[in-house]
Amino acid sequence: MKKQLITSALPYVNGLPHLGHLVGCLLPADVYARYQRQRGAEVLFVCGTDEHGTPSEVGAAKEGMDVEAYCKKYHDLHVAMYAGFNLSFDYFGRTSSDQNKEITYRIFHGLEANGLIEEKVTQQVYSPDDNRYLPDSYVMGTCPHCGYDKAKGDQCENCTKVLDPTDLINPRSVLSGSSNIEIRETKHLFLNLPKLEKELEQWIETKKGVWPDIAYSIAKKWLKEGLRERGITRDLKWGFAVPRAGFENKVFYVWFDAPIGYIGITKQWADERPDERRWEDWWMNADAVRHTEFMGKDNIPYHTITFPATLRGTREGWTEVSFLKGMNYLNFAGGKFSKSAHRGIFLDDALAEFPADYWRYWLMANAPESNDTNFTFDSFAMIVNKDLNDVLGNFINRVIKMTVANFGAEVPPTGPMTDAERELYQSLDTLIADYTKYMDGLEFRKAMSVLREIWVSGNNYIARMEPWKVVKTDRAYAGTILRTALNLIRLFAQLSAPVMPETAARMLAIIGEPATFVWPTEKAAVYLDGVPAGRSFTAAEPLFQKIPAERIEALKVQYKETEA
């Protein structure tokens, strides 16, 4: 399929994102989008800030701001952070937009018309000390199933079971910590998931062996436990007003309108150039579209059950997720990253310490795909120093210096190919095929391992051929070796571009190539003849700098890794 719709879980607008948010959904989506563009696919990569709900109201109150102004402030900060990490969104929008409101109402009325919206009087948690109803996620207590003492009222993140706040043992307000909790009756609207359970189960079964185990197993777990009606309204002020009589003081629950935001954000993108773009081409009866979603495991249930049910229930032919890339958690020195406690490495701090590509490579090489991954500065420095500096950077530095010393700053001519080059080409053909296979399969850790092998092959070729010796006896063949190596820089740049776009552009600039990224599809013997003899190149500064031991220790203290 040539039309690739790529969405990343929408980061909540309050506060700044950290490395866990980045690797949990945003960065893998960007790497995949860049890869698909290089392959020639038509890509639409959309994301945006998730802005409704209590956290925005509370955050705005703490800063003494109007909630809309507060959301705009943090939306702009998110945009700046993601630009710093070179995330290549085609559009980064907002769930509070007029376009998302329009789509949300359309979907709600479709569900209503099909008899899937129910009105019920429910019991809801009210905190007299906070003078407000508490959303499910703002009630914390002990999970009745696993005993985890920090379970939230919508879902236990420890055992992933779905909860109601009234299920919790010893509930308390997340806002004030008060255990002075009342249960009051209030009227709300619910999505009747049980009516859709059978067809959802049949659909999920088609994803067995297609989706990663984490996505499929979490969806099956929800279905095995039995689906319950899901509330879609809340007693809040900030959000989309519910268009039904008797609900004038309520808004849609953030988990109802936020996933719809993928569609609303696409409409924002299309509305900017209505003569050129149609959002419906991506979301309505769009059989040629492959939709790939990226998200952390805590978001998986909503995107495998609730959101698909929301779209299916309208019977309008909305685009469903084709592949859901679920990620585990990135931990910080053995504990959880925390936005509220400001624990871990946040994106603004990360960019202040090291170039974006250092972080991008480490995160993708250690992506928490099959289990949780632990970030430490020792691991970060080791991989930057070994993979980036000693393998890739060292290869480029050696090739450039040897060429300049023996042929000047231009690409030497190539003589006849020998068995050494033929072996190199054959090896590269196999490695590139493996790398492409893993990128197609969204197996990023495996892909990064193969990418490193590809870089190593360049170092091994130079070490084996010893052009610094060959030039003394066979200048023509030394030119062949070094021109082959310069062409390897071009190949390495193209293959590294999805994960390290800035570095890839610098690599191409060194050998006089424009920063145009196209996936190599020819055999290596053909592709590695692309940099012409006689072209001038630049003896640039080293691409990477090693991180010294004393810097690592200082970072551990600065970011309190040693206290974790």
Disulfide bonds with the S-S distance in Angstrom:
none
